[in-house]
Amino acid sequence: MSYVGPPFPTPCSFTLQVLTSLSPNQPYVQDGFLIRNTSDHNISAFVSAYNGGSDDWYSLSSSYKGDSWARNGWEVVAFKNENDTKRVGFYLNTKDKTTYIIFHSFDNVEIHTSD
């Protein structure tokens, strides 16, 4: 048996920092995701809608204000660049916690949780 289809993407590596200890300014707010962009590029985020909400792409700002998605379970969180030539994503559970995500680059994404 052999594989027939598009070629597999070139393997890449990235740094994922999952941090559970929070500073006092990152408390539980709601079940869901708060996402911000600290890169110098226009980045959009997508959060799946398995647990409600919209699964549209949204342009990210550098603060958490306005960039929140209320969800209460497992969801896909993905990022893409302005030309849609780069993407990265994660499958995360946000039930009973607030998940803070900081996009630095496609190979450096920080994920903090309030639990």
N, C-alpha and C positions, 0 to 999 in steps of 0.2 A: 504494500500500500504506500502511496506517496501523496504528498500535499499538493493540491492544485488550487491556486488562488493568488492574490496579491502577495508580493514579497513582505516578509516580516520587517518591521522597522529596525533600524540599527540600534543595538543595545546602548543604553546610556546610564549614567549614574547621577544620583542627586542626594542631597542631605535633607533628611526629614528630622526635625527636632520636635519630639513630643514631650512637652513639659507639663507636669501636673502641679508644681508649686507655683502659686500666683502671688503677685504683689497685691496690696489691698485695693488697688483700683481696677481689679478684674474679678469681680464677684459673680455669683449666680445672678443672672438677669431674667432669663427665660430658657426653656428648652429651645435650643437653636444655635445658629452660627452668627458670629460677628466677624466680619472679614475686612481687612484693610490692605492697601498696596503701598509698600515703601520703596518700590523700584522707581527708576526714572522713565518707565515705559507705560503706555496706556494698556492696562490689563483689564480683561473682563472675567467675571466669575459666573458660574452656573451651579445651582444647587438643585438636585433632583427633587421630584415632588411625590415620592412614595408616601409621605405622611402629610400631604396637603401642600398648599402654596403654589407658586409659579415656578416653572423650570426654564424661564427665559434667561438669556445672558444679560448681565448688567455690568456697566463700567464701574470700576472700583475707585474710591477716593483714598486719600492717605489717612483718614480717620475712621473710626468705627461708626460714626454718626451716619445714619441712612443706609449703611451697608449691613443689614441684618436680615436673617431668614429664620422665621419661627418654624421649627420642626421638632418632632419628638420621637425619633428613632433613627434607624440606619438610613443614610443618604450618601449620594455621590456628590462631592464638591470638586469642581474642575476649574481650571484657569486657562485662558488663551491670550495670545498677543493680538495686537491690532490687526495684523494681516492674516491671522488664523494659520500661521505656519508653525507655531509651537503650542503644545498643550501639555498639561500635567493634571492629574486628578487623584483623589483619595476617597475611600469608602469609610465613613465614620459614623459612629453611634453617638447621638447627642441627647438621648433620653435622660431626663433628670439632671441635665447639666447644660451650662453655656459653654460653647466651644469657640474660642478665640483663634482666628487664623491670621497670620501675618505673611503676606507674599513678599519676599525679598527678590527672588529670581526663580526661574524654572527649576533650578537645582538647589534652592534653599527656601523652604516653606516651614514656618514655625506654627505649631499647633499647641495651644494651651487649653486646659479644661478647668472648670470651676469646682470639680469634685475632688 
